[in-house]
Amino acid sequence: MLTKVEDGGPELGIVSTSGRTIKSDSGAAESLRAHEQNAFYNNLDRYLHYLLARTTAGVSPAACANAYFDWAIHLATSPGRQLELFGEAVHQWTRLADFAKAAALTGADAAPCILPRSNDKRFRSERWKDFPFNLYGQSFLLWEEWWHSAVTGVRGVERQNAERLDFIMRQTLDVFAPTNFPLTNPDVLVRTEAEAGFNLVRGLWNFLEDLKRLRDGEGPEGVENFRVGETIAVTPGKVIFRNDLIELIQCAPTTPDVYPEPILIIPAWIMKFYILDLRPENSLVKYLTAQGFTVFMVSWRNPGEEDRDTSFEDYRRLGVMAAIDAVSKVAGGQKIHAAGYCLGGTLLATAAAAMALDNDDRLKSVTFLAAQADFREAGELTLFIDESQISFLEDMMQQQGFLDSTQMAGAFQLLRSNDLIWSHVINRYLLGERQPIFDLLAWNADATRMPYRMHSDYLRSLFLNNDLAEGRYTVDGRAIALTDLRMPIFALGTETDHVAPWRSVYKFNILSDTDVTFVLTSGGHNAGVISPPGSSGRSYRMATKLETDSFESADEWHANAPKFDGSWWPAWTGWLAERSSKKSAPPPMGASGDGLEPLASAPGTYVYQR
């Protein structure tokens, strides 16, 4: 609504509903009306996108359609490729027919015409060798292979579009895998016959119970047995600093003497900090204190709608830098070993580069655990990071003020749908089995939210534009670069990481001009990091590139780096010890002279926020 008011002079002013006053000439009034109309139309579009996003789990239909039409148009104008695909289909049908004849005659002795991928566990049961189940499995795998060839082998299609469509087709085909249906899964049929169908009754009960838990916002069954501060996250300590974004926990020493240089751990704010402090048997924090290190841990506040305008820069300033300031006071000016996990490592990289630009040398070393600074090869997450997808996510987050934990969890589950979705469907609802929950699953269910502005900053500046790796990311108006880092770097990648692929983490070797020790450990993004000594089947490769050494590609490094059995934890603590001073008495709990009095016992209060 616009109203005319006298402004005390000869002219009339126009006051908008927002309180702005402009001159009364018709051009200014028309401009204001046009501005408000544009805002209305823009908000209408964004609200409709928000409603649509709630039905698509945040995936942009336009991005998917763009991938499809790019592929379809190029395929439609490639008759040679069409004939080639037709020939491949005929050849596969011939292979399948030959296999069907051999399987009907010899049963389980028939040689397969196609083998599953090495990471595909669906057909490992011996019963899949029996007829006709071997025929079901082989036909599905051939079908899957043909579609992969069809969507990835068309000349002229944008690589991202081809990979995106391949991902979509793989997820679609996985729905129809014979493993997912009772009548075509031999393990389910055997169990159903043995139990007279009671496995399906239990499966129905499990399904209804899971629906109820989902409706009520509860975690999976058994998560209540893992209680923060009682059975997990029990390392003693005190919260010595708190602001609107973090609580800083100082862990109590467990040795008479400690290294003077403390360790500050920056976990990702996408999940609760205690992934590094689960049970005492697999707590990295407890292990570090037992080796004579003073450990400080950041616990992030779980943001709500009121935090929509919290930026990535706020996380650097109120998170990393505030923690460094506090740790420096407690440690009496000693330099700090800083470690960042996942997104926390990316944030630490920006903070360390900004500190280097200011000649701030308070960091003794930096460690990046499954963290990235270059996002050009960030795995399948990049398939849906483009302008269309980010704008769609921004419209969804703009309405609710944050990205909800369930929306993030769904995206990560799709990356490993066979392991994280369909295997659970088979076990819980077809076989009627409840897999016992363990600490890592309980932690995974305790997710957090992401503020609208921060997540938008992260997706656009770092993920889409790759500004940090390419020298365009700015702090206080100045561009920062990891080449300014002069402290030694320890970087950890995990072999089967689907969030931060190890070859992407390895790029710290080329992004920095300092000594880099790179470790590649067995396991995935979380299980590879949580690798206490004594765990069976663990191994790692480790090698150091000095500042003066020539660069090796990731594959060359993998071929040349020595392999060791066991956990990488002792290797890291040994690396830290070599770069620390002689042990002395532990520092006080907090720094009362600097206003850092203990505020609460670990694990603090922010960790309980839902």
C-alpha positions in Angstrom: 0.0 0.0 0.0 1.3 3.5 -0.9 0.3 6.7 0.9 1.1 10.3 0.2 2.5 12.4 3.1 3.9 15.9 3.5 7.7 15.9 4.0 7.9 19.4 5.4 8.8 21.0 2.1 7.1 22.0 -1.0 7.2 18.4 -2.4 5.1 15.4 -1.5 6.7 12.1 -0.7 5.5 8.6 -1.2 5.9 6.1 1.6 5.8 2.4 0.9 4.6 -0.2 3.3 8.3 -0.8 4.2 8.7 2.8 5.3 10.8 4.0 2.3 10.1 7.5 1.1 10.6 8.6 -2.5 9.8 11.6 -4.6 6.2 11.9 -5.8 7.1 12.0 -9.5 5.3 9.4 -11.5 8.5 7.7 -12.7 9.6 7.0 -9.1 6.1 5.7 -8.2 6.0 3.5 -11.2 9.5 2.1 -10.4 8.4 1.3 -6.9 5.3 -0.5 -8.1 7.3 -2.5 -10.6 9.8 -3.5 -7.9 7.1 -4.7 -5.6 5.4 -6.6 -8.4 8.7 -8.3 -9.3 9.2 -9.2 -5.7 5.7 -10.8 -5.6 6.3 -12.8 -8.8 9.7 -13.9 -7.6 8.3 -15.0 -4.2 5.5 -16.8 -6.0 8.0 -18.8 -8.1 10.1 -19.6 -5.1 7.2 -20.8 -3.0 6.0 -23.1 -5.8 9.5 -24.5 -6.1 9.5 -25.1 -2.4 6.2 -27.1 -2.6 7.6 -29.0 -5.5 10.9 -29.7 -3.7 8.9 -31.3 -0.9 7.7 -34.0 -3.3 11.0 -34.6 -5.1 13.3 -34.8 -2.0 15.0 -31.6 -3.1 16.0 -32.9 -6.6 15.4 -30.4 -9.3 13.1 -31.8 -12.1 14.5 -29.2 -14.5 18.1 -30.6 -13.9 16.9 -34.1 -14.5 14.9 -33.1 -17.6 17.9 -31.2 -19.0 20.0 -34.3 -18.7 17.4 -36.5 -20.4 16.8 -34.1 -23.3 20.5 -33.5 -23.9 20.9 -37.3 -24.2 17.7 -37.9 -26.2 18.4 -35.2 -28.8 21.9 -36.4 -29.4 20.8 -40.0 -29.6 18.0 -39.1 -32.0 20.5 -37.5 -34.4 22.9 -40.4 -34.1 21.6 -43.3 -36.3 24.9 -45.1 -36.1 24.8 -45.1 -32.3 21.2 -46.3 -32.5 22.1 -49.2 -34.7 25.0 -50.0 -32.4 22.7 -50.1 -29.4 20.3 -52.3 -31.3 23.2 -54.7 -32.1 24.2 -54.7 -28.5 20.7 -55.6 -27.4 20.5 -58.5 -29.9 23.9 -59.7 -28.8 22.8 -59.6 -25.1 19.6 -61.5 -25.9 21.7 -64.1 -27.6 23.9 -64.4 -24.6 20.9 -64.7 -22.3 19.3 -67.3 -24.5 22.5 -69.4 -24.5 22.7 -69.0 -20.7 19.0 -70.0 -20.3 19.5 -73.2 -22.2 22.7 -74.1 -20.3 21.0 -73.2 -16.9 18.0 -75.3 -17.7 20.2 -78.3 -18.5 22.9 -78.0 -15.9 21.4 -75.7 -13.2 23.9 -74.2 -10.9 26.8 -75.4 -13.0 26.0 -73.0 -15.9 28.7 -70.4 -16.4 27.4 -66.8 -16.0 27.4 -64.6 -19.0 27.9 -61.5 -16.9 29.3 -60.9 -13.5 28.0 -58.2 -11.0 30.2 -55.2 -10.2 32.8 -55.9 -7.4 30.8 -53.7 -5.0 27.4 -55.3 -5.9 26.5 -57.7 -3.1 23.0 -58.5 -4.1 23.6 -61.8 -5.9 26.3 -63.3 -3.7 24.1 -66.0 -2.1 24.7 -69.5 -3.5 21.0 -69.8 -4.2 21.3 -67.3 -7.0 23.1 -70.0 -9.0 20.0 -72.2 -9.0 17.6 -72.2 -12.0 15.5 -70.1 -12.6 16.9 -67.5 -10.2 20.2 -67.4 -12.0 18.2 -66.5 -15.1 16.5 -63.7 -13.3 19.8 -62.3 -12.0 21.6 -62.6 -15.3 18.8 -60.9 -17.3 18.7 -58.0 -14.8 22.5 -57.5 -14.9 22.5 -57.5 -18.8 19.6 -55.1 -18.7 21.6 -52.8 -16.4 24.7 -53.1 -18.5 22.8 -52.2 -21.7 21.3 -49.0 -20.2 24.7 -48.0 -18.8 26.1 -48.2 -22.4 23.1 -46.4 -23.8 23.2 -43.3 -21.6 27.0 -42.9 -21.4 28.2 -43.7 -24.9 26.4 -41.0 -27.0 28.8 -38.5 -28.6 28.1 -34.8 -27.8 26.3 -35.2 -24.5 27.6 -33.1 -21.7 29.6 -35.4 -19.4 27.7 -34.3 -16.3 24.4 -34.9 -18.0 25.5 -38.4 -19.1 26.7 -39.3 -15.6 23.5 -37.8 -14.1 21.2 -39.8 -16.4 23.3 -42.9 -15.7 22.8 -42.4 -12.0 19.1 -41.8 -12.4 18.7 -44.9 -14.6 20.7 -47.0 -12.1 18.5 -45.9 -9.2 15.4 -46.6 -11.3 16.6 -50.1 -12.4 17.5 -50.9 -8.8 13.8 -50.6 -7.8 13.0 -53.5 -10.2 15.9 -55.8 -9.2 14.7 -59.4 -8.7 16.3 -59.3 -5.2 13.5 -56.9 -4.1 10.6 -59.2 -4.7 9.6 -62.2 -2.7 8.8 -64.5 -5.7 12.1 -63.8 -7.4 14.4 -63.8 -4.4 15.4 -67.4 -3.5 16.6 -66.5 0.0 13.1 -65.0 0.7 11.3 -68.0 -0.7 13.4 -70.5 1.4 12.8 -68.4 4.5 9.0 -68.1 3.8 8.7 -71.8 3.3 10.7 -72.6 6.4 8.6 -70.2 8.6 5.3 -70.7 6.9 5.2 -67.0 6.0 5.7 -65.6 9.5 8.8 -63.8 8.2 6.5 -61.7 6.0 4.2 -61.1 9.0 7.2 -59.8 11.0 8.2 -57.8 8.0 4.8 -56.1 7.8 5.0 -55.3 11.5 8.5 -53.9 11.0 7.2 -51.8 8.2 4.4 -50.4 10.2 6.7 -49.7 13.2 9.2 -47.9 10.9 6.3 -45.7 9.5 5.3 -44.8 13.0 8.8 -43.9 14.0 9.2 -41.8 10.8 6.0 -40.0 11.5 7.0 -39.3 15.1 10.5 -38.2 14.2 12.1 -41.1 16.1 15.3 -42.8 15.2 15.6 -46.5 14.2 14.6 -49.2 16.7 17.3 -49.6 19.3 18.7 -46.1 19.0 17.4 -45.4 22.6 20.1 -47.8 23.9 22.8 -45.3 22.9 22.5 -42.3 25.2 24.7 -39.3 24.7 26.7 -38.6 27.8 25.9 -42.1 29.3 26.9 -44.8 26.8 28.4 -42.7 24.0 30.3 -39.3 24.1 31.5 -40.1 27.6 35.1 -38.8 27.5 35.4 -36.5 30.6 35.9 -32.8 30.0 34.4 -29.3 30.4 32.8 -26.8 28.1 35.1 -23.8 28.6 33.6 -21.5 25.9 30.2 -21.0 24.3 28.8 -18.6 21.7 25.8 -18.6 19.5 27.4 -21.2 17.2 29.7 -23.5 19.2 30.6 -25.0 22.5 34.3 -25.7 23.0 35.0 -28.8 25.0 38.3 -29.3 26.7 38.9 -33.0 27.4 40.4 -34.0 30.7 44.0 -35.3 30.5 44.6 -39.0 31.2 48.4 -38.9 31.4 50.7 -37.2 34.0 52.4 -35.2 31.3 51.1 -34.0 27.9 52.6 -32.4 24.8 52.5 -28.6 25.1 50.8 -28.2 21.7 47.1 -29.1 22.0 44.9 -30.6 19.3 41.8 -28.7 18.2 39.3 -30.8 16.3 36.7 -29.2 14.0 34.1 -31.8 13.1 31.5 -31.3 10.4 28.3 -29.5 11.5 26.2 -31.7 9.3 26.2 -34.3 12.2 27.0 -34.2 15.9 30.6 -34.1 17.0 30.6 -37.3 18.9 31.3 -39.5 15.9 34.9 -39.0 17.1 33.9 -39.9 20.7 31.5 -42.9 20.4 32.2 -45.7 22.9 35.5 -45.7 24.8 36.6 -48.6 22.7 36.5 -46.7 19.5 36.8 -43.1 20.6 39.4 -41.2 18.7 39.3 -38.4 21.3 40.0 -40.9 24.2 42.8 -42.5 22.2 44.4 -39.1 21.7 44.3 -38.2 25.3 45.8 -41.6 26.2 48.7 -40.8 24.0 49.4 -37.6 25.9 47.6 -34.9 23.9 45.4 -32.2 25.2 42.3 -32.3 23.0 39.7 -29.6 22.4 36.6 -30.4 20.4 34.1 -28.1 18.8 30.4 -29.0 19.3 28.2 -27.1 16.8 24.8 -25.7 17.7 21.9 -27.2 15.8 20.5 -24.2 13.8 16.8 -23.4 13.4 14.7 -21.1 11.3 15.9 -18.1 13.2 19.5 -18.8 11.9 18.6 -18.7 8.2 21.1 -15.8 7.6 24.1 -17.4 9.3 26.8 -17.5 6.7 29.7 -19.7 5.9 31.9 -16.8 7.0 30.1 -16.8 10.4 31.1 -20.5 10.7 34.7 -19.5 10.1 34.7 -16.5 12.4 32.5 -17.7 15.2 33.5 -21.4 14.9 37.1 -22.0 13.9 38.6 -18.6 14.8 36.7 -18.3 18.1 37.9 -21.8 19.0 41.5 -21.0 18.1 41.4 -17.9 20.2 40.1 -19.8 23.2 42.6 -22.7 22.8 45.5 -20.3 22.5 44.6 -18.7 25.9 44.3 -22.1 27.6 47.6 -23.4 26.1 49.5 -20.3 27.1 50.3 -19.2 23.6 51.5 -22.7 22.4 50.9 -23.4 18.7 48.0 -25.7 17.9 47.6 -28.9 15.9 44.3 -28.3 14.1 42.3 -31.1 12.6 39.1 -30.9 10.5 36.8 -33.7 9.6 34.7 -33.6 6.4 33.1 -30.2 6.1 35.0 -29.2 9.2 38.2 -29.8 7.2 37.0 -27.5 4.3 36.2 -24.8 6.9 39.6 -25.3 8.5 41.3 -24.9 5.1 39.7 -21.5 4.6 40.5 -20.4 8.1 44.1 -21.6 7.8 44.6 -19.8 4.5 43.1 -16.6 5.9 45.4 -16.8 8.9 48.4 -17.3 6.6 47.4 -14.1 4.7 47.4 -12.2 8.0 50.8 -13.8 9.1 49.0 -15.5 12.0 51.2 -18.5 12.7 49.3 -20.1 15.7 48.8 -23.4 13.8 51.6 -25.9 14.2 50.1 -28.4 11.7 46.8 -29.0 10.0 45.1 -32.4 9.5 42.3 -33.0 7.0 40.2 -36.1 7.7 38.1 -37.1 4.6 37.9 -33.4 3.7 38.1 -31.6 0.4 39.2 -28.2 -0.8 38.9 -28.9 -4.5 35.4 -30.1 -5.6 35.9 -30.8 -9.3 36.1 -34.5 -8.6 33.9 -34.7 -5.6 32.1 -38.0 -6.6 28.5 -38.5 -7.4 27.4 -35.6 -5.2 28.6 -33.3 -8.1 26.0 -34.9 -10.5 23.3 -32.7 -9.0 25.3 -29.6 -8.4 24.6 -27.1 -11.1 22.7 -23.7 -11.3 19.3 -25.4 -11.6 19.8 -27.7 -8.7 21.3 -25.1 -6.4 18.5 -22.6 -7.2 15.9 -25.2 -6.5 17.6 -26.0 -3.1 17.8 -22.3 -2.3 14.1 -21.9 -2.9 13.4 -24.8 -0.6 15.7 -23.6 2.1 14.5 -20.0 1.8 11.0 -21.0 2.9 12.0 -23.1 5.8 15.2 -21.3 6.8 17.4 -24.5 6.7 18.1 -27.7 5.0 16.5 -30.5 7.1 18.5 -33.5 8.3 16.1 -35.9 6.6 16.6 -34.2 3.3 20.3 -34.5 3.5 20.1 -38.1 4.7 18.0 -39.1 1.7 20.6 -37.7 -0.7 23.4 -39.6 0.9 21.4 -42.8 1.0 20.7 -42.6 -2.7 24.5 -42.6 -3.4 24.6 -46.1 -2.0 21.0 -47.2 -2.4 21.7 -50.9 -2.6 23.6 -50.9 0.8 21.6 -48.2 2.6 18.0 -48.7 1.2 17.3 -51.9 -0.6 19.3 -54.2 1.6 17.3 -52.9 4.6 14.1 -53.4 2.7 15.0 -57.1 2.1 16.2 -57.8 5.6 13.5 -55.9 7.5 10.4 -56.4 5.4 11.0 -59.6 3.4 13.1 -61.7 5.7 11.6 -60.1 8.8 14.9 -59.5 10.4 15.9 -56.5 12.5 19.7 -55.9 12.2 21.0 -54.8 15.6 21.8 -51.2 15.7 25.4 -50.1 16.7 26.9 -46.9 17.8 27.7 -45.5 14.3 24.1 -46.0 13.2 22.8 -44.3 16.3 25.1 -41.4 15.7 24.0 -41.3 12.0 20.4 -41.0 13.2 21.2 -37.9 15.3 21.5 -35.5 12.4 21.5 -31.7 12.4 20.2 -28.9 10.1 22.1 -26.5 7.8 21.3 -22.8 7.7 19.9 -21.5 4.5 22.6 -18.8 3.8 25.5 -21.0 4.9 24.6 -23.9 2.8 23.9 -21.6 -0.2 27.4 -20.1 0.3 29.0 -23.5 0.5 27.2 -24.9 -2.6 27.8 -21.9 -4.8 31.3 -20.7 -3.8 33.0 -24.0 -3.0 31.1 -26.8 -4.7 29.8 -25.2 -7.9 32.4 -22.5 -8.6 35.4 -24.2 -6.8 36.5 -20.8 -5.6 38.8 -22.0 -2.8 40.9 -24.3 -5.0 41.1 -21.8 -7.9 42.0 -18.7 -5.8 38.7 -16.8 -5.9 37.4 -17.4 -2.4 37.6 -14.2 -0.4 37.8 -13.5 3.4 37.3 -9.8 4.4 37.5 -8.9 0.7 40.8 -10.6 0.1 41.4 -13.7 -1.9 42.9 -16.6 0.0 45.0 -19.5 -1.3 46.1 -22.8 0.2 49.5 -22.2 -1.4 50.1 -19.8 1.5 50.1 -22.6 4.0 53.6 -23.3 5.4 52.8 -25.7 8.2 52.9 -29.5 7.6 49.7 -31.1 6.4 48.4 -34.6 7.2 45.5 -35.6 4.8 43.5 -38.8 5.2 41.4 -40.4 2.5 39.3 -43.5 2.7 39.2 -46.2 -0.1 35.4 -46.4 -0.5 34.4 -42.9 0.4 31.3 -41.8 -1.5 31.2 -38.3 0.1 34.8 -37.2 -0.2 36.5 -39.6 -2.8 40.1 -40.2 -1.8 41.5 -38.8 -5.1 39.7 -35.6 -4.4 41.3 -35.5 -0.9 44.7 -36.3 -2.4 44.6 -32.9 -4.2 46.0 -31.3 -1.1 49.3 -32.4 -2.6 48.9 -30.1 -5.5 46.9 -27.3 -3.8 49.6 -26.5 -1.2 53.3 -25.7 -1.2 54.3 -27.5 1.9 55.1 -31.0 3.2 52.0 -33.2 2.8 51.7 -36.6 4.4 48.9 -38.5 2.7 47.2 -41.6 4.1 44.8 -43.8 2.4 42.9 -46.2 4.7 40.5 -49.0 4.2 36.8 -48.3 4.8 34.4 -45.6 3.9 33.7 -42.0 4.9 32.9 -42.7 8.5 34.0 -46.3 9.2 37.4 -45.6 7.7 38.0 -42.7 10.1 36.7 -44.6 13.1 39.4 -47.3 13.0 40.8 -48.0 16.5 43.9 -50.2 16.9 42.9 -53.9 17.0 40.1 -53.6 14.4 40.2 -56.6 12.1 40.9 -56.3 8.4 42.2 -52.7 8.6 45.1 -51.4 6.5 46.5 -48.1 5.1 49.0 -46.7 2.8 51.2 -43.7 3.8 53.8 -41.5 2.1 55.0 -38.0 2.5 55.6 -35.5 -0.3 58.1 -32.9 0.8 57.8 -29.3 -0.4 60.8 -29.9 -2.8 59.5 -33.2 -4.2 58.0 -33.6 -7.6 54.2 -34.2 -7.8 52.9 -37.7 -8.3 49.4 -38.4 -9.6 47.0 -40.2 -7.3 47.4 -43.5 -9.2 51.2 -43.2 -9.2 51.1 -42.5 -5.4 48.8 -45.5 -4.9 51.2 -47.8 -6.8 54.3 -46.5 -4.9 53.1 -45.9 -1.4 53.9 -48.6 1.1 51.0 -50.5 2.7 50.7 -51.2 6.4 48.4 -53.5 8.3 46.3 -52.2 11.1 44.8 -48.8 12.2 46.1 -45.4 10.9 45.6 -43.9 14.4 49.1 -44.7 15.7 50.6 -43.4 12.5 48.8 -40.0 13.0 49.7 -39.7 16.7 53.3 -40.6 15.8 53.3 -37.9 13.1 51.9 -35.3 15.6 54.4 -36.3 18.3 57.3 -35.7 15.9 56.0 -32.2 15.5 55.4 -31.5 19.2 57.7 -30.3 22.0 58.8 -32.2 25.1 55.9 -33.3 27.4 55.1 -31.2 30.5 52.3 -30.8 33.0 48.8 -30.5 31.6 47.3 -27.0 31.2 44.5 -25.9 33.5 40.9 -26.6 32.6 39.9 -23.3 31.0 41.6 -20.0 31.5 39.9 -18.1 34.3 42.2 -15.1 33.9 40.8 -14.7 30.3 37.2 -15.4 31.1 37.2 -19.0 30.1 35.6 -20.6 33.2 34.1 -24.2 32.9 30.5 -23.7 31.9 29.3 -27.3 31.9 30.5 -30.9 31.9 31.2 -32.7 28.6 29.5 -33.3 26.2 27.9 -29.9 26.8 24.4 -28.7 26.0 24.4 -28.1 22.2 24.8 -31.8 21.5 21.3 -32.5 22.9 19.5 -30.1 20.6 17.1 -31.7 18.2 
